[in-house]
């Protein structure tokens, strides 16, 4: 396969943000009586748009989240992004070497998505080809976002790079081969196996290995 386009998820693939977000979300959820851990949040909701995650949690709680809850979570995550966020090692060098077109398609809201890329020093590599799930009716694991990115980039043969199970399933639903990345700090010892079970064609944890894996498709 010689792809027209490589579609990158952002959180946990380009930027090491999932551990930050999951820790904040778990702390705030425990504060309101929803017992969970950052590992459980990562397992269940990585790659899932925040409104879908909070709807699932409200259903389990049997009540609405408190007023201002989501704003407080987002404010804390943004503050942590500004102080603690880093790019995944090797991303910038690998992106610079790619012979294929590329873009970002993420479940994050536009402001958070762009802030993460800016703080990690990656925004200029991708602008203006940065697509958020707010652009489509259904978030991951539905295929809508990846299909939207392919259409916007006028690409027929796309490869998706994902760290989340929801994202891997979305890529497969879009009939796009997916490469599973498990090099983020939120990934546990069984993450690679879970990505393979979700349909990843190959898995890797060193970003520098990506070009050769794409060439082998």
C-alpha positions, 0 to 999 in steps of 0.5 A, spaced: 500 500 500 502 506 498 497 511 502 495 518 500 494 520 507 496 518 514 491 520 519 494 521 526 490 521 533 493 526 537 492 524 545 497 519 546 499 518 539 503 525 538 502 528 545 503 524 552 497 527 554 492 521 556 495 520 563 494 527 565 487 527 562 485 521 566 489 523 572 485 529 573 478 526 570 479 520 576 480 525 581 474 529 580 470 524 579 472 521 585 471 527 589 463 527 587 462 520 589 464 516 582 469 511 584 474 510 579 482 510 577 486 513 572 487 506 569 480 505 569 478 511 565 484 510 560 481 503 559 474 505 558 474 512 555 481 513 551 479 516 544 472 517 546 469 524 546 468 527 552 460 528 552 460 521 550 464 519 556 460 524 561 453 521 558 456 514 560 458 516 567 451 520 568 447 514 566 451 509 571 451 515 577 443 515 576 444 523 576 447 529 572 454 531 574 454 537 578 454 544 575 461 546 572 464 539 573 466 539 566 469 546 566 473 545 572 476 538 569 477 542 562 481 548 566 485 543 570 487 539 564 489 545 560 493 548 566 497 541 567 498 541 559 501 548 560 506 545 565 507 538 564 505 536 557 510 533 552 510 530 545 511 523 544 519 522 543 521 522 536 514 525 533 517 531 530 523 528 527 519 522 524 513 527 521 519 531 518 521 525 514 514 522 512 514 522 504 506 521 505 501 527 506 498 527 514 493 530 518 490 530 525 483 527 527 482 527 534 476 526 539 478 532 543 475 539 542 478 544 538 481 549 543 484 543 547 486 539 541 490 545 538 493 547 545 496 540 546 499 541 539 502 548 540 504 546 547 508 540 545 511 544 539 507 540 533 502 545 531 506 548 525 507 541 522 499 539 522 496 546 521 491 547 517 489 539 517 487 539 524 480 535 525 476 535 531 470 530 533 466 536 533 465 536 526 461 530 525 455 527 528 458 521 531 465 520 535 469 514 535 468 508 535 464 511 529 468 512 523 465 519 521 471 523 523 476 519 519 471 519 513 471 526 514 478 527 514 479 523 508 474 527 504 477 534 507 484 531 504 481 528 498 485 522 500 482 515 498 488 510 501 488 512 508 492 509 514 490 511 521 495 511 527 491 510 534 493 508 541 485 507 543 481 501 542 475 506 540 480 509 535 482 503 532 475 500 532 473 507 528 479 506 523 476 499 522 469 501 521 472 506 516 475 501 512 482 504 513 488 500 516 490 502 523 497 502 526 496 501 534 501 505 538 502 503 545 508 508 547 504 513 551 505 513 559 498 511 560 499 504 556 499 498 561 503 492 559 497 489 555 495 495 551 499 492 545 495 486 545 488 490 546 490 494 540 491 488 536 484 485 538 481 491 536 483 490 529 490 493 529 494 491 523 501 492 527 503 495 533 509 499 535 512 503 541 517 507 538 515 513 533 521 512 529 519 505 527 512 508 523 515 509 516 518 502 515 511 499 518 507 503 513 511 501 507 510 494 509 502 495 509 
